[in-house]
Amino acid sequence: MISSEAHVPQARQVHLDVREDIRRGREPFARIMAALSALGDDQVLVLHAPFEPIPLYDVLGKRGLAHWTEQRAPDDWSVWIYRAAPAPAEPSQTAPPRGSRRVLDVRGLEPPQPMLRVLEEIERLDPGVRLEVHHDRRPLLLYPRLDDRGFRHETDEPEPGLVRIQIWKGD
């Protein structure tokens, strides 16, 4: 796995290790929220935990934050938390026609950017709309994340250098 550390300059990283707090039975939520409140616009909080903090993800989303998670060992997880790009203004408040699609081209982006962009985009995906992702390669680390979030997906390679992934909300 390619580490995120190679893609975010050290000067922009703020590390918070809550592994010892959890081992000692202390709740780290207040420390995490304080670190997020102090986070600069261009900074990334790297949270170190002994497990994947799945309940935290809803809290992050409600605060306009996105995340990328990597497991380094069975009891060593790093969650990269950053400000999500603002959603583009919708031209209309009406629901999109059933069967419509949006296209996201992530070819040429360095990991973890393709996965981050896809995960951000699916959060805004309306029912009945498919996200068509154009990628350089099959994103093997993305598929389980889509499954966990209840999205269905199909992948094909219509031409050399193009992997096309269709993603939609499950029934």
C-alpha positions, 0 to 999 in steps of 0.5 A: 500500500502506498502511504499517504505521508508521501502525498501530504507534506509533513508541515501540513500534517497534525498527528494525534495518537489516541491509542494509549488513551483507549488502552487505558479506558479513556474516551478520546473524543474530546481530544479529537474534537479539540484537534479538529477545531484547531486544524488550519484550512490546509492542514490534515489531522492524522489520527492514530487509533488501535481500531478503525473508528467507524462511528467517528465518520458520521461526525466528520461528515456533519462537520464538512470533513472527509477522511481516508483510512489505512490499516498499518497492522491489526491494532494500528490504524491511521485516519487522515482527516481533511476539509472536504471540497465544497459541493458544486452548486446545483442548478436545480433542486429537482431530482435528476432523471432516473438512469442519469449518470455523472462522470468523474475522471481520476486518471493521472492522479496519484494515490490516494487522490482517486479513492478520495475523490470517488468517496467524496463524489458518492456522498453526493450521489442521488438515488437513480444516478450512476457515477461513472469513474474513469481510472488508470487501473482497477481500484482494488482498495476502493471496492470494499469501501463501496460495498461497506457503504451499500454501493453497487459497482461494475468494472470494465476495460473498454480500451487500453488505459481506461478502466471504467467503474459504474457506481450506484446506490444499492436497492 
